[in-house]
C-alpha cells in the first residue's frame, strides 16, 4: 500500500469510528451509489456523462488539495501515489461499467486519470471581496472565507442555475454542486477565541449556526426553485423536497465539523465521509440519510463543544 493510501486508510478508519450507528447508513449508501452507477452506465450518453463527472471530480480535488507541496517534495514517485489514490477513489463507481455494453468507459477513465497528477500547482488564492463582512456577519466566517476562495467557481455556477432555471432538472443539479462546494467550507476549525466570541452555550451556538446558514441557503436557492416551479409545475414536489435535502447536507457538514472540533485543526479528513453523503443528497428519496447523519453528529458536536464553551 502506498504512503498516501495508508494516510487515507487511517483517516477513514478514524472517521468511521466516530460515525457510530451511522456506519450502517453509510455502508448502505455506498452500495446504493455503486448500483446507481451501474444503472447509469447502461445507457448512452449517460455513461459518458458519468465518466466525465468522475474525472472532473478528481481534477477538481487535485486543483484545490493543500498537500501537493508536501507530496511532490517529500514522497517518492508522487505521480504514481496520486494516480493510485484517484484510482481507488473512483473504482467503486467506475468498475460497474465493465458489466455493461459501455465497458470501455472504464479504461477511458483510467487513461484520463493519468492527466490528474500533472496538475501540480494550486490556484493562487487572493483576498477578494474584502467588504463582504458588511453582508455576511463575521461570526459566519466559513461563508466569508469559503466565498472568497471559491467565488470563481460559485458565481458562474449560480449564474448557470439562474440562466437555466426554466429547465426541468438541470438547475437542481447545478444547485447540488453549489451545496457540495458550500459543505467544503466547514473543514477548518476556528481558533478558540473566535468560538467563544459570543459567549454562547454549545446548544445555542449550534442552533445559531444551523439557523443562520440555513437562511443563506434559502436566500440563494428559493429564486431558482420558484422560477423552475413556474415553468415546470409538474415538478413542484421535487423542488419542495430539494430544499430540505440540501439543508440536511449543510447541517451535517456543520455538525460533523464541531463533532471533532479542536482549535485551529484542519478537519479535511471529514471530507471523505462528507463526500459520500453529498453524493446521496442529490436523490430525493435518500433525504433520511443526510438528515439522520446530521442528527447523530449534532449530539456528538454538542457534547464535544461542551469542552470549550460555557455550558
C-alpha positions in Angstrom: 0.0 0.0 0.0 1.3 3.5 -0.9 2.0 6.2 1.6 -1.0 8.3 0.6 -3.3 5.3 0.8 -2.0 4.5 4.2 -2.8 8.0 5.3 -6.3 7.8 3.7 -7.0 4.5 5.4 -6.1 5.9 8.8 -8.4 8.9 8.1 -11.3 6.7 7.0 -10.9 4.4 10.0 -10.9 7.3 12.4 -14.0 8.9 10.8 -15.9 5.6 10.7 -15.1 5.0 14.4 -16.7 8.4 15.1 -19.7 7.6 12.9 -21.3 5.3 15.5 -24.6 3.7 14.1 -24.2 6.0 11.1 -21.8 3.5 9.6 -24.7 1.2 8.7 -26.3 4.1 6.8 -23.0 4.9 5.1 -22.5 1.3 4.0 -26.0 1.2 2.6 -25.5 4.5 0.8 -22.1 3.3 -0.6 -23.7 0.2 -2.0 -26.6 2.1 -3.4 -24.3 4.5 -5.2 -22.4 1.6 -6.8 -25.7 0.2 -8.1 -26.8 3.6 -9.3 -23.5 3.9 -11.2 -24.2 0.6 -12.8 -27.7 1.7 -14.0 -26.2 4.9 -15.4 -23.5 3.1 -17.4 -26.2 1.0 -19.1 -27.3 3.9 -21.2 -25.7 6.4 -23.6 -24.9 9.2 -23.3 -25.4 8.9 -19.5 -22.4 6.6 -19.3 -20.2 9.3 -20.9 -21.5 12.0 -18.6 -20.7 9.9 -15.5 -17.2 9.1 -16.8 -16.6 12.9 -17.4 -18.1 13.6 -13.9 -15.8 11.2 -12.1 -12.8 12.7 -14.0 -13.9 16.2 -13.2 -14.3 15.4 -9.5 -10.7 14.1 -9.3 -9.4 17.1 -11.3 -11.2 19.5 -9.0 -9.9 17.8 -5.9 -6.4 17.8 -7.3 -6.6 21.5 -8.2 -7.5 22.6 -4.6 -5.8 20.0 -2.4 -3.5 21.5 0.2 -0.9 18.8 0.5 0.5 18.9 -3.0 3.7 20.8 -2.0 4.4 18.0 0.6 3.6 15.2 -1.8 5.7 16.4 -4.7 8.6 17.4 -2.5 8.8 14.5 0.0 7.2 11.4 -1.4 9.0 9.2 -3.8 7.2 8.7 -7.2 4.4 11.2 -6.4 2.6 10.7 -9.8 2.2 7.0 -9.1 1.0 7.8 -5.5 -1.5 10.4 -6.6 -2.8 8.3 -9.5 -3.3 5.3 -7.3 -5.3 7.5 -4.9 -7.7 8.6 -7.6 -7.9 5.1 -9.0 -9.1 3.8 -5.6 -11.5 6.8 -5.2 -13.2 6.2 -8.5 -13.0 2.4 -8.6 -16.3 1.5 -6.8 -18.3 3.9 -9.1 -16.5 3.2 -12.3 -15.9 -0.5 -12.3 -19.6 -1.3 -12.7 -19.2 -0.1 -16.3 -17.3 -3.3 -17.1 -20.6 -5.3 -16.7 -22.4 -3.2 -19.3 -22.2 -2.6 -23.0 -20.3 0.6 -22.3 -17.4 -1.3 -20.6 -14.9 0.9 -22.5 -15.7 3.8 -20.2 -13.6 2.3 -17.5 -10.3 2.1 -19.4 -11.1 5.6 -20.8 -11.4 6.9 -17.3 -8.1 5.2 -16.3 -6.4 7.0 -19.2 -7.9 10.3 -18.2 -6.8 9.9 -14.6 -3.2 9.9 -15.9 -3.6 13.6 -16.6 -4.6 14.5 -13.0 -1.2 14.1 -11.3 0.2 16.5 -13.9 -1.8 19.3 -12.2 1.0 20.2 -9.7 0.0 23.7 -8.9 -2.8 25.0 -6.8 -4.8 28.0 -7.9 -3.4 31.1 -6.2 -5.8 32.4 -3.6 -6.0 36.1 -3.3 -8.3 38.1 -1.0 -11.3 39.4 -2.9 -14.5 41.0 -1.7 -12.8 42.5 1.4 -16.1 44.2 2.3 -18.2 41.0 2.2 -18.4 41.1 6.0 -20.8 44.0 5.6 -23.2 41.5 4.1 -22.3 38.3 5.9 -21.8 38.6 9.7 -18.2 38.0 10.9 -19.5 35.1 13.0 -20.3 33.3 9.8 -16.6 33.3 8.8 -16.9 30.0 7.0 -19.0 31.6 4.3 -16.8 34.7 4.1 -13.6 32.6 3.7 -15.2 30.0 1.5 -16.8 32.5 -0.9 -13.5 34.4 -1.2 -11.7 31.2 -2.1 -14.3 29.7 -4.4 -16.2 32.7 -5.9 -14.6 32.0 -9.4 -16.3 28.6 -9.2 -19.5 29.6 -7.4 -20.6 32.7 -9.2 -20.6 31.1 -12.7 -22.4 28.1 -11.3 -25.1 30.2 -9.7 -25.3 32.2 -12.9 -25.9 29.0 -14.9 -28.6 27.9 -12.4 -30.4 31.2 -12.9 -29.9 31.1 -16.7 -31.3 27.5 -17.0 -33.9 27.8 -14.2 -36.7 27.1 -16.5 -35.2 23.7 -17.4 -36.6 20.7 -15.6 -33.7 19.1 -13.7 -30.5 20.9 -14.7 -30.8 23.8 -12.2 -31.3 21.4 -9.3 -28.1 19.5 -10.4 -26.2 22.8 -10.5 -27.5 23.9 -7.1 -26.4 20.5 -5.7 -22.9 21.2 -7.0 -23.0 24.5 -5.1 -24.2 22.8 -1.9 -21.3 20.3 -2.1 -18.9 23.3 -2.5 -20.5 25.1 0.5 -20.2 21.9 2.6 -16.4 22.1 2.0 -16.4 25.4 3.8 -16.5 23.5 7.1 -13.2 21.8 7.0 -11.1 24.3 9.1 -11.7 24.8 12.8 -11.6 28.3 14.1 -9.3 29.5 16.9 -10.8 29.1 20.4 -11.2 32.9 21.0 -13.5 33.1 17.9 -15.5 30.1 19.1 -16.1 31.8 22.4 -16.6 35.3 21.0 -20.4 35.5 21.6 -20.3 33.6 24.9 -22.9 31.0 24.0 -23.6 27.6 25.3 -23.0 24.6 23.0 -26.7 24.3 22.2 -27.2 28.0 21.4 -24.0 28.1 19.4 -25.1 25.2 17.2 -28.7 26.4 16.9 -27.5 29.9 15.8 -25.0 28.4 13.3 -27.6 26.0 11.8 -30.4 28.6 11.5 -28.2 31.4 10.1 -26.6 29.2 7.5 -29.9 27.7 6.5 -31.1 31.2 5.8 -28.1 31.7 3.5 -29.1 28.5 1.6 -32.7 29.6 1.3 -31.9 33.0 0.0 -29.7 31.5 -2.7 -31.9 28.7 -3.8 -35.5 29.9 -3.5 -35.4 32.3 -6.5 -34.1 29.5 -8.8 -36.6 26.9 -7.4 -39.5 29.3 -7.7 -38.7 30.1 -11.4 -38.2 26.3 -12.1 -41.6 25.6 -10.5 -43.4 28.2 -12.5 -42.0 26.7 -15.8 -42.3 23.1 -14.7 -45.3 23.0 -12.4 -45.3 19.2 -12.5 -42.0 19.2 -10.6 -43.2 21.3 -7.7 -43.0 18.4 -5.3 -39.4 17.6 -6.4 -38.4 21.3 -5.9 -40.1 21.3 -2.5 -38.1 18.2 -1.3 -34.9 19.5 -2.8 -34.7 22.3 -0.2 -34.6 20.1 3.0 -32.2 17.6 1.3 -29.7 20.4 0.7 -30.3 21.9 4.1 -29.7 18.5 5.7 -26.3 18.2 3.9 -25.2 21.6 5.2 -26.4 20.7 8.7 -24.4 17.5 8.6 -21.3 19.4 7.4 -21.6 21.8 10.3 -22.3 19.2 12.9 -19.5 16.9 11.6 -17.0 19.8 11.9 -17.9 20.5 15.5 -18.2 16.9 16.5 -14.4 16.6 16.1 -13.6 20.3 16.7 -10.2 21.2 18.1 -8.9 24.8 18.0 -7.1 25.6 14.7 -7.4 22.0 13.5 -7.9 21.2 9.8 -10.7 18.7 9.6 -10.0 17.8 5.9 -10.3 14.1 6.8 -14.1 14.7 7.3 -14.4 15.3 3.6 -14.1 11.5 2.9 -17.5 10.7 4.6 -19.0 14.1 3.7 -18.3 13.4 0.0 -20.2 10.1 0.3 -23.2 11.7 2.0 -23.1 14.5 -0.6 -23.5 12.1 -3.4 -26.5 10.7 -1.8 -28.1 14.1 -1.1 -28.9 14.6 -4.8 -31.5 11.8 -4.7 -34.8 12.9 -3.2 -35.8 9.6 -1.5 -32.5 9.5 0.2 -33.4 12.5 2.3 -33.4 10.5 5.6 -29.7 9.6 5.2 -28.2 13.1 5.4 -30.9 14.1 7.9 -30.2 11.1 10.1 -26.4 11.7 9.9 -27.0 15.3 10.9 -29.0 14.4 13.9 -26.4 11.8 15.1 -23.5 14.2 14.7 -25.5 17.1 16.3 -25.4 15.4 19.6 -21.7 14.5 19.2 -21.0 18.1 18.3 -22.9 19.4 21.3 -21.0 17.0 23.6 -17.6 18.0 22.1 -18.3 21.7 22.3 -19.1 21.5 26.0 -15.3 21.1 26.4 -14.8 24.6 25.0 -17.9 26.6 25.6 -19.7 27.9 28.7 -22.2 25.1 29.4 
